[in-house]
Amino acid sequence: TVQVRVKGTGHIFSTYRNHAAWISVVEWSPDSKYLVSLDKNNVAHAWEVATGKCSTTFSLQPDVVYALTWLPDGKHVAFASGDRTVKVWRAR
């Protein structure tokens, strides 16, 4: 579960549920309209912040993912894997 909280008050702004394992990375898109979350099983979800809907799910198994980032276009996410490759997925 990913919870986005309001700075200062701690109130929950939104909650995103769909992961079967603990979450290791959360990254906002450049325009802050989406976020991507990655769990320890290397399953990533891209979330539309305004609606809370999951727009895309990526299964990166069996690779180990060390890092992820949104590309400047705000539509693609790059994943750095243990096999020394970078994979790029369309997130929206």
MOFENTA-V69843 format. One record per backbone hydrogen bond with DSSP energy under -1.0 kcal/mol. NH is the residue of the N-H (numbers start at 1). CO is the residue of the C=O. E is the energy in kcal/mol with one decimal. If there is no record, write none. Layout:
BEGIN
nh=NH co=CO e=E
nh=NH co=CO e=E
END
This chain:
BEGIN
nh=2 co=16 e=-2.6
nh=4 co=14 e=-2.8
nh=6 co=11 e=-2.9
nh=10 co=6 e=-2.9
nh=13 co=4 e=-3.4
nh=14 co=4 e=-1.5
nh=16 co=2 e=-3.0
nh=24 co=38 e=-2.9
nh=25 co=38 e=-1.6
nh=27 co=36 e=-2.5
nh=29 co=34 e=-2.9
nh=32 co=29 e=-1.8
nh=35 co=47 e=-1.8
nh=36 co=27 e=-2.5
nh=37 co=45 e=-2.5
nh=38 co=25 e=-2.5
nh=39 co=43 e=-2.1
nh=40 co=22 e=-2.3
nh=42 co=39 e=-2.2
nh=44 co=58 e=-2.8
nh=45 co=37 e=-2.4
nh=46 co=56 e=-2.7
nh=47 co=35 e=-3.5
nh=48 co=53 e=-2.9
nh=49 co=33 e=-2.5
nh=52 co=48 e=-2.8
nh=55 co=46 e=-2.6
nh=56 co=46 e=-1.1
nh=58 co=44 e=-3.0
nh=60 co=42 e=-2.9
nh=66 co=80 e=-3.0
nh=67 co=80 e=-1.1
nh=69 co=78 e=-1.9
nh=71 co=76 e=-2.8
nh=74 co=71 e=-2.4
nh=77 co=89 e=-2.6
nh=78 co=69 e=-3.1
nh=79 co=87 e=-3.0
nh=80 co=67 e=-2.6
nh=81 co=85 e=-2.9
nh=82 co=64 e=-2.4
nh=84 co=81 e=-1.5
nh=87 co=79 e=-2.6
nh=89 co=77 e=-2.6
nh=91 co=75 e=-3.2
nh=92 co=75 e=-1.2
END
